[in-house]
Amino acid sequence: MNIKKRDFISKIYYTLFIIIIYRLGYFIPLPFLNNRVSILSLGIMPYISASILTQLMCYMFPFFYKIQQDGEIGIKKINNITKVLTILISLIQAPVYINMTLSEFSYFINCKNILMITSIICITTGTFFTMWLGEKINAKGIGNGNSLIIMSGILSRFIYSIIDEILNRIKNQLLGITILLFELFIWLLIIGISIIIINFVKKIHIQYVNKLNNYSSNLEEVYLRNEIKFIPLKVVYPGIMPIIFSQGILITIFKKINNINNIYGIWYNLLYSILIIIITFFYTFLSIPVKKISDDLKINGVYIPNIKPGKDTCFFFKKIVSQIYFVGSLLLVIIALLPSIFISLGGDKNFSFFFGGTTIIIMVGGLLDIKYTINSYIL
């Protein structure tokens, strides 16, 4: 027990050490700029986008699916494909990001092309370095490395934002303090609702003819013992993926369109919402193998009450998945639009990022992941 406890503590220290390295690296600027644009500006996001693309490719194309199913060798091949996609996405997103700060180039103004190339190389290298740090946490630390790296950046910005918000509100004395307390109450309420949304599942009750030891599907492993008689399907099954992917598309493709370059504007948020709904639709239907689940239930003597095994069960699952997609996509859209709603009501832009979007889901998901990991060690 003492050995396991020491191992757990060492994992915590190792994780903190890696996060400190990442935070220090964030203060390393790109060369030849008069402002502090970090080489880690894109962070881990291109790798996450690449992972999402790889996952979708495995669902959509049999070739990649066969590679994924080829044991450890297949996993290594998929990881290599993900890294190649990370490079490509970084090479696409880095120029977009640099163009946003192009007016800040002050040295060697006649060599902008050279500066652009060196900056793209630095940012892409920084993304790979961040990805490597995340892998180290996964291998020797505690929790999900990517989530913890993103959370470290979020928490660092949150400290400055909350201090600024407090200082700005207390200037107006009683009215400002009242507004601040109301904002904090709403913020805590949103966090609580987000936890409920992330953990909420649709329980499909089942019965079985023969006693089973266990059952597993691509959806998630479900142990069907006597005390567990349902299959859980997460309502927000894709998690943060549709929001991140939608933001990446808007930043990369539509950034130069005047009516869409304002992230708080109505056209941006309208297109943002449509993309979230579309991506949620495709991801949910591609990643939940309803036919395989229905076939596995039939083979193992498991059935849904009042539903015939086989085609009827498959149709039933498709109906349930459609319901999940509709509700889940609407919940994701609401969460994604909360920062813009907060801004429209007169809130501070910096503080608005913590009222919804990727920030709130990453924070909640990361904290829940840490909780589950700690509980597993305690048990």
C-alpha angles and dihedrals in degrees: 000000000000090000091052091047092051090048090052093049091048089053090053092050091047091051092050090048092054092047090051090052089052093049091049090049089054089069094058105104130213112261122264096017124124092211130057104263104163127227084227093056094124092041116181097329098100089053091050090049089049091050090052091050092049091050091051091048090054090053096044104039123051091209093064092038090058090050090051091052093052096097121241093339090056092048090053091050091050090049090052090050089050091052092051090050089049089058092049094048091047090051089053098043098040096066090047091053093044092050088058088062098033092115088062093068105111107157124071090003091181092059100062093135091056091046090050092052094047091046092050090050092048094048093046090049089049090054091052091048091051090049089052091052090052091052090052091055091049091051102041108007138063128271130002110325097210093049093048092050091051091045092053090058092045093050093048090054092043093059092055093042096051091047091051091046092051093048092048094048098046089057087075090052114209097006092047093048090049091051090047093052090048091051092050091049092051090046092053090045091053091050091051092048090047091054090052092048094049093048097040115114136184107232115215106198117220141184129203135210097207128039109257129203095205145332132207137183138175088262094067137305112278123185111211105199124150092276095049114063105158142068112232118219117187113235092213091042099162092051114194095343100097092050094049093044093048092050091049092052093048094047095044102039110020102034095105096050107103097218093049104040093083105086090199095047126107096243093050093049093044092054089040090056094047092051092049091052093047095046092045089052095052096040094049095048094042097047100044107070098206095173093051092047092051091046092049091050091051094047093049095047095252122136141173114244113262091004122106116232118252122022095009091053091048091050090048092053091048089053092049092047090051090054091047091049093050096048094038094050092050091050091050091049091052092049091046093051097047095092091053091047089051090051092049089055091056101267125149115270095225093048092045093072089070094056096072146317122082091332097065095041093048092048094048094042093046094049091048090050091052090048093052092046093051091046091052091054092046092051 
